[in-house]
C-alpha cells in the first residue's frame, strides 16, 4: 500500500475521531444542562449557569481531546455543596445537587 494511501487513511481516521468526540462532548453538555434544570439538580433561576456549559474539541497530534466545562464561578457549589462562611462572612449550609458527575457516569 502506498504511503499516500496510509496518510490519507490516517487523516480520515483523525477527522472521524474528531467528529465522534465533538458529538459525544456536546451530548455531555446537553446532559449536564438537563441535570442542572431542577431537582434533583440545582434549581434554575436565570438560566445563565446552565447556558454557560461548553465543549471544546482539539486535535493534539493523533489524539483528539474534548474539554467540557463552565467558567461560571458558582459551578462547584451546586455540584459539591458548601458549608461555612463565604468571603463576605455569610454562612451557608448548601447541600450538593450533582449534575456533572451523574452526566459523566
N, C-alpha and C positions, 0 to 999 in steps of 0.2 A: 504494500500500500504506500503510495507516495506521501511524503512528509506534508505536502499541502493539504491533502485529504484529512490527515490526522489533525492538523492545525485547525482546519475548518470544523471538524467534528468537535474539537475541544472548545472552540468559540461558541458553537451551537449549544453545547452542554452547559457552559457558564451562563449563557443567555437564558436557557430553560431554568437553571437553578435560580437565577435572579428573579424570574417571573413567578416561580413557585414560592420563593421566600417572600416576595412582595405581597403575594396573595395571602399567605399564612400570617404574616405580620399584620396586615390590615384586618384579617379575621380576628386576631388577638385584640387589636384596638377596639373593634366593634363589640367584642365580648366584655372587655373592661368597661366600656361606656354603658353597655346594657346592665352590667352588675352594679355600676355606680348610679343607677337610675331609681334608687329607692330600696327599701328593705328587702332582703337582709343587708344590702349595701347602704352607703350613705344616702341621705335624702337630697334631692335636687332642690336648690334654692334659686339660683340664677342660670345654671347650666354651663357656666364658664369653665368650671373644673372638669366636667365631663367632656366638654369640647376641646380641652387642652391636650388630650392624649394624641400622640403622633407615632408614626412608624417611619423609620429611615432605613433603607437597604443600600448597602455598599458592597462593591466588589473589592476584595483585598487579595489581589493575585487570583489564584484558583479557588479562593474561599469566598463565599457570599455570607455577609453578616447582616443581621437585622437588629436594630435597636428600637425598642418600644418603650415609651415613657412620656412623662409630662414635665414641664418646667414650673408647674404650679407649686408655690411654696407650701401649701397645705396638704400635699399628697400623702405624706407619712402619717398624719393624724387620722384620716378616715381608715386607712389600711391597718394601722397598728394600735390606734387609740392613743390617749395621752392622759396621764395622771400627774398632777403637780401644778406649779405656778409657771406662767409664761413670762416673757421678758418684761411685761408691764405689771407683773405681780398679781394677775388674775389667776384664780385657782380653778382647775378643771378636773373632772373625773370622767373623761370621754371614753366610752367603750370602743373597741375596734369594730369596723364594718368592712371586712376584707372584700375586695373586689378585683385586685390584680392577681393575688395568689390563686384564687379559685379559677380565674380565667386561664392562667398558665397551666394549672393542673388539668 
